[in-house]
Amino acid sequence: MPAVSFSARMTRLTTAIELAFTSPRGFARAVRFRNGPPRLANLVRLIEARKPATIVEIGVWRGETAQRMILAATKHRDGVRYWGFDLFSEGITDEIMKHEVSLPPLDISEVERRLAGLGASVTLIPGDSIETLPATQLPQIEFAFIDGGHSYTTVSADWRNLSGRLAPGAIVVFDDYTNEAAVEHEGYGVPALVDELRKTYPVELLEPVDTFPRPYGTLRTQLALLTFSLEAALADGHSKR
Ligand SMILES: C[S@@+](CC[C@H](N)C(=O)[O-])C[C@H]1O[C@@H](n2cnc3c(N)ncnc32)[C@H](O)[C@@H]1O
């Protein structure tokens, strides 16, 4: 365990140094949130409580939340499997980043290196999740973190493509349930999707709310936790794959 913690700390330091040269916005974020943005601590708490064996993350970015989630899961059980979907640096463009309200990811081999040796089976799937998620064989998923493209089109496709693969009682966490101003000025699609889904599924908006200054005012963002049930899925028109 100490070796893993040291490696995770070194990874964060390396990330901050790299970002200082490549992305001032990313660097400021890395320094302020060297232990991750406060809202994301919920993921570790939920994984420690649920002890899932199968985890999907859509939007891996630099693998930092993936590391935390995998370590939380492997602390409690063997046989943890993690699937991470991302465009990675090979597939991202400035235009996609703007349209999807995204951050610049690393290349897939670097993320693979960061997630190796944490005690889980790790599968990284490069490409647009709208295409790669339906094309990937998955077992029933017990825990999913949806944090890839943030346009309504992408996040709603990610939900549709994942919902038929969820285990009964699975939990799905959406990042970036934001305030209206952020939807209007930056194009976040998560609030509209989550507000639709909460008519069918139990959804809890998790504290804390993280805040970031923006030219238009303040971006307020929090996680939305959806608990999946087959009954609700059938009522919602999804079929089990
Ligand atoms: C906000 S970052 C994810 C942060 C990560 N979940 C974490 O907590 O460390 C969003 C990621 O989604 C990826 N992304 C954006 N649009 C995507 C798409 N259509 N398909 C796959 N990945 C996408 C970006 O490359 C970026 O790495």
The ligand as a Tripos MOL2 file, in Angstrom:
@<TRIPOS>MOLECULE
LIG
   27    29     1     0     0
SMALL
NO_CHARGES

@<TRIPOS>ATOM
      1 C1        -13.7190   16.3300  -17.2430 C.3       1 LIG1
      2 S1        -12.6830   15.1860  -18.0190 S.3       1 LIG1
      3 C2        -12.9020   13.7160  -17.0590 C.3       1 LIG1
      4 C3        -12.3030   13.8370  -15.6800 C.3       1 LIG1
      5 C4        -12.1500   12.5000  -14.9860 C.3       1 LIG1
      6 N1        -13.4250   11.8030  -14.8800 N.3       1 LIG1
      7 C5        -11.5920   12.7340  -13.5970 C.2       1 LIG1
      8 O1        -12.3980   12.9020  -12.6730 O.co2     1 LIG1
      9 O2        -10.3630   12.7660  -13.4540 O.co2     1 LIG1
     10 C6        -13.5880   14.7810  -19.4590 C.3       1 LIG1
     11 C7        -12.9300   13.7190  -20.3280 C.3       1 LIG1
     12 O3        -13.9130   13.2840  -21.2770 O.3       1 LIG1
     13 C8        -13.2830   13.0200  -22.4930 C.3       1 LIG1
     14 N2        -14.3010   13.1310  -23.5660 N.ar      1 LIG1
     15 C9        -14.9480   14.2450  -23.9910 C.ar      1 LIG1
     16 N3        -15.8310   13.9270  -24.9510 N.ar      1 LIG1
     17 C10       -15.7480   12.5860  -25.1240 C.ar      1 LIG1
     18 C11       -16.4030   11.6550  -25.9780 C.ar      1 LIG1
     19 N4        -17.3430   12.0400  -26.8580 N.pl3     1 LIG1
     20 N5        -16.0540   10.3380  -25.8880 N.ar      1 LIG1
     21 C12       -15.1040    9.9290  -25.0210 C.ar      1 LIG1
     22 N6        -14.4500   10.7700  -24.1820 N.ar      1 LIG1
     23 C13       -14.7720   12.0730  -24.2280 C.ar      1 LIG1
     24 C14       -12.1540   14.0360  -22.6060 C.3       1 LIG1
     25 O4        -11.1210   13.5540  -23.4210 O.3       1 LIG1
     26 C15       -11.7300   14.2060  -21.1270 C.3       1 LIG1
     27 O5        -10.6120   13.4030  -20.8390 O.3       1 LIG1
@<TRIPOS>BOND
     1     1     2 1
     2     2     3 1
     3     2    10 1
     4     3     4 1
     5     4     5 1
     6     5     6 1
     7     5     7 1
     8     7     8 2
     9     7     9 1
    10    10    11 1
    11    11    12 1
    12    11    26 1
    13    12    13 1
    14    13    14 1
    15    13    24 1
    16    14    15 ar
    17    14    23 ar
    18    15    16 ar
    19    16    17 ar
    20    17    18 ar
    21    17    23 ar
    22    18    19 1
    23    18    20 ar
    24    20    21 ar
    25    21    22 ar
    26    22    23 ar
    27    24    25 1
    28    24    26 1
    29    26    27 1
@<TRIPOS>SUBSTRUCTURE
     1 LIG1         1 GROUP 0 **** ****
